Amino acid sequence: MKQQKETRKNDILLGPLERPALQWLARNMPMWVNSDILTIIGILGSILTLVSFIIVGRTGGPLRNYWILAACFGYILNWFGDSLDGTLARYRHVERPNYGYFVDHSVDGFTALCMFLGFGYAGIARIDVVEFAAIGYLLMMITVFLKTKVTGVFEMTTIKLGPTEIRVIAIIFSLVHFFIGIKNVNVPLFGSQTYGTIVVGLIAALLFVYYLVETVRVSIKLERVDAAQLALRQDKEAKKRTKAEEKLEKKAAKKQHKLEETGAEIQNWTD
């Protein structure tokens, strides 16, 4: 199997804080902790967030708020495992590019579902709206992976926002509900909606716009690149055909000349 190679572009807003923190954690991580263990920790963090939000939606009183805090801790646990597994592998020089790429991004899809569905099951936002947002997020992920395949550049960020920033926003979003609870707002054409539904709906719309814009933008760029390469290839093939035809013409002319010489010799003998 061909090894997966790509240039990583990770210009995130919190990068100046996150990268030194991850390097410090990698240097001080016990040897018995490896990347696979960290990946499992990240998955458990996602599950904790989803389960906590499900309980939030079925629980009232002060206990409900504690489960919101548990969901926030799940985000932190997910960041710890998901962000550190690759850093630790690179620090110890035990990278497994194909395996790591496949597993890491498969888990990212599961994490996205846990995050968005959690908001729906908690009652923070309408379930149909969070499903719409989850679809938009997964489409965005597909776009990123396809761009990585065709350009060789893995863009981990979008307008300075990467997975870390998304988790921070989700934590802040959750803590707002911890302090003020779920509030409704009257929206023209849509009636009374929780402000969580409004925020998630806007995020969903932005994700779909990103997907459409990037699909069109990258398609146009790739069409131009492929068209230029196709023109070069066709020009090269045309020159090759012309050269082959010239070679055949020279060979035919040489053969004809030889036949004429032979005919002339035969004529001389008969005379």
VENFEN-V538080 format. One record per residue. N is the residue number from 1. RES is the residue in three letters. PHI is phi in whole degrees, 0 to 359 (none if undefined). Layout:
n:N res:RES phi:PHI
n:N res:RES phi:PHI
This chain:
n:1 res:MET phi:none
n:2 res:LYS phi:291
n:3 res:GLN phi:290
n:4 res:GLN phi:286
n:5 res:LYS phi:229
n:6 res:GLU phi:202
n:7 res:THR phi:273
n:8 res:ARG phi:271
n:9 res:LYS phi:245
n:10 res:ASN phi:226
n:11 res:ASP phi:265
n:12 res:ILE phi:271
n:13 res:LEU phi:297
n:14 res:LEU phi:267
n:15 res:GLY phi:306
n:16 res:PRO phi:300
n:17 res:LEU phi:266
n:18 res:GLU phi:289
n:19 res:ARG phi:299
n:20 res:PRO phi:297
n:21 res:ALA phi:296
n:22 res:LEU phi:294
n:23 res:GLN phi:296
n:24 res:TRP phi:295
n:25 res:LEU phi:297
n:26 res:ALA phi:295
n:27 res:ARG phi:294
n:28 res:ASN phi:256
n:29 res:MET phi:283
n:30 res:PRO phi:304
n:31 res:MET phi:296
n:32 res:TRP phi:285
n:33 res:VAL phi:271
n:34 res:ASN phi:239
n:35 res:SER phi:297
n:36 res:ASP phi:296
n:37 res:ILE phi:298
n:38 res:LEU phi:294
n:39 res:THR phi:298
n:40 res:ILE phi:296
n:41 res:ILE phi:300
n:42 res:GLY phi:298
n:43 res:ILE phi:296
n:44 res:LEU phi:299
n:45 res:GLY phi:297
n:46 res:SER phi:297
n:47 res:ILE phi:295
n:48 res:LEU phi:300
n:49 res:THR phi:298
n:50 res:LEU phi:296
n:51 res:VAL phi:298
n:52 res:SER phi:298
n:53 res:PHE phi:292
n:54 res:ILE phi:299
n:55 res:ILE phi:293
n:56 res:VAL phi:303
n:57 res:GLY phi:291
n:58 res:ARG phi:245
n:59 res:THR phi:235
n:60 res:GLY phi:241
n:61 res:GLY phi:76
n:62 res:PRO phi:300
n:63 res:LEU phi:299
n:64 res:ARG phi:299
n:65 res:ASN phi:294
n:66 res:TYR phi:297
n:67 res:TRP phi:287
n:68 res:ILE phi:296
n:69 res:LEU phi:296
n:70 res:ALA phi:296
n:71 res:ALA phi:297
n:72 res:CYS phi:297
n:73 res:PHE phi:297
n:74 res:GLY phi:299
n:75 res:TYR phi:299
n:76 res:ILE phi:295
n:77 res:LEU phi:297
n:78 res:ASN phi:296
n:79 res:TRP phi:299
n:80 res:PHE phi:302
n:81 res:GLY phi:285
n:82 res:ASP phi:289
n:83 res:SER phi:278
n:84 res:LEU phi:270
n:85 res:ASP phi:299
n:86 res:GLY phi:291
n:87 res:THR phi:299
n:88 res:LEU phi:295
n:89 res:ALA phi:297
n:90 res:ARG phi:291
n:91 res:TYR phi:295
n:92 res:ARG phi:270
n:93 res:HIS phi:59
n:94 res:VAL phi:235
n:95 res:GLU phi:295
n:96 res:ARG phi:232
n:97 res:PRO phi:304
n:98 res:ASN phi:293
n:99 res:TYR phi:298
n:100 res:GLY phi:296
n:101 res:TYR phi:298
n:102 res:PHE phi:293
n:103 res:VAL phi:293
n:104 res:ASP phi:300
n:105 res:HIS phi:278
n:106 res:SER phi:295
n:107 res:VAL phi:294
n:108 res:ASP phi:301
n:109 res:GLY phi:297
n:110 res:PHE phi:296
n:111 res:THR phi:298
n:112 res:ALA phi:298
n:113 res:LEU phi:297
n:114 res:CYS phi:300
n:115 res:MET phi:294
n:116 res:PHE phi:289
n:117 res:LEU phi:295
n:118 res:GLY phi:301
n:119 res:PHE phi:299
n:120 res:GLY phi:290
n:121 res:TYR phi:292
n:122 res:ALA phi:282
n:123 res:GLY phi:85
n:124 res:ILE phi:290
n:125 res:ALA phi:220
n:126 res:ARG phi:298
n:127 res:ILE phi:296
n:128 res:ASP phi:291
n:129 res:VAL phi:289
n:130 res:VAL phi:292
n:131 res:GLU phi:295
n:132 res:PHE phi:299
n:133 res:ALA phi:293
n:134 res:ALA phi:298
n:135 res:ILE phi:298
n:136 res:GLY phi:299
n:137 res:TYR phi:294
n:138 res:LEU phi:294
n:139 res:LEU phi:297
n:140 res:MET phi:298
n:141 res:MET phi:298
n:142 res:ILE phi:300
n:143 res:THR phi:299
n:144 res:VAL phi:299
n:145 res:PHE phi:292
n:146 res:LEU phi:294
n:147 res:LYS phi:297
n:148 res:THR phi:299
n:149 res:LYS phi:296
n:150 res:VAL phi:270
n:151 res:THR phi:251
n:152 res:GLY phi:80
n:153 res:VAL phi:243
n:154 res:PHE phi:265
n:155 res:GLU phi:274
n:156 res:MET phi:276
n:157 res:THR phi:232
n:158 res:THR phi:222
n:159 res:ILE phi:45
n:160 res:LYS phi:71
n:161 res:LEU phi:249
n:162 res:GLY phi:241
n:163 res:PRO phi:304
n:164 res:THR phi:296
n:165 res:GLU phi:296
n:166 res:ILE phi:298
n:167 res:ARG phi:296
n:168 res:VAL phi:298
n:169 res:ILE phi:298
n:170 res:ALA phi:296
n:171 res:ILE phi:295
n:172 res:ILE phi:299
n:173 res:PHE phi:301
n:174 res:SER phi:291
n:175 res:LEU phi:292
n:176 res:VAL phi:301
n:177 res:HIS phi:288
n:178 res:PHE phi:296
n:179 res:PHE phi:271
n:180 res:ILE phi:242
n:181 res:GLY phi:78
n:182 res:ILE phi:269
n:183 res:LYS phi:243
n:184 res:ASN phi:254
n:185 res:VAL phi:227
n:186 res:ASN phi:280
n:187 res:VAL phi:244
n:188 res:PRO phi:306
n:189 res:LEU phi:76
n:190 res:PHE phi:246
n:191 res:GLY phi:75
n:192 res:SER phi:281
n:193 res:GLN phi:224
n:194 res:THR phi:292
n:195 res:TYR phi:293
n:196 res:GLY phi:295
n:197 res:THR phi:298
n:198 res:ILE phi:297
n:199 res:VAL phi:297
n:200 res:VAL phi:295
n:201 res:GLY phi:298
n:202 res:LEU phi:296
n:203 res:ILE phi:299
n:204 res:ALA phi:300
n:205 res:ALA phi:298
n:206 res:LEU phi:297
n:207 res:LEU phi:295
n:208 res:PHE phi:291
n:209 res:VAL phi:296
n:210 res:TYR phi:301
n:211 res:TYR phi:301
n:212 res:LEU phi:293
n:213 res:VAL phi:297
n:214 res:GLU phi:294
n:215 res:THR phi:298
n:216 res:VAL phi:292
n:217 res:ARG phi:297
n:218 res:VAL phi:291
n:219 res:SER phi:299
n:220 res:ILE phi:297
n:221 res:LYS phi:297
n:222 res:LEU phi:292
n:223 res:GLU phi:298
n:224 res:ARG phi:294
n:225 res:VAL phi:296
n:226 res:ASP phi:294
n:227 res:ALA phi:296
n:228 res:ALA phi:296
n:229 res:GLN phi:294
n:230 res:LEU phi:296
n:231 res:ALA phi:298
n:232 res:LEU phi:297
n:233 res:ARG phi:294
n:234 res:GLN phi:295
n:235 res:ASP phi:295
n:236 res:LYS phi:295
n:237 res:GLU phi:293
n:238 res:ALA phi:295
n:239 res:LYS phi:296
n:240 res:LYS phi:294
n:241 res:ARG phi:295
n:242 res:THR phi:299
n:243 res:LYS phi:296
n:244 res:ALA phi:294
n:245 res:GLU phi:295
n:246 res:GLU phi:297
n:247 res:LYS phi:295
n:248 res:LEU phi:294
n:249 res:GLU phi:297
n:250 res:LYS phi:295
n:251 res:LYS phi:295
n:252 res:ALA phi:294
n:253 res:ALA phi:297
n:254 res:LYS phi:296
n:255 res:LYS phi:294
n:256 res:GLN phi:296
n:257 res:HIS phi:298
n:258 res:LYS phi:294
n:259 res:LEU phi:295
n:260 res:GLU phi:295
n:261 res:GLU phi:295
n:262 res:THR phi:297
n:263 res:GLY phi:298
n:264 res:ALA phi:294
n:265 res:GLU phi:296
n:266 res:ILE phi:297
n:267 res:GLN phi:298
n:268 res:ASN phi:295
n:269 res:TRP phi:293
n:270 res:THR phi:288
n:271 res:ASP phi:288
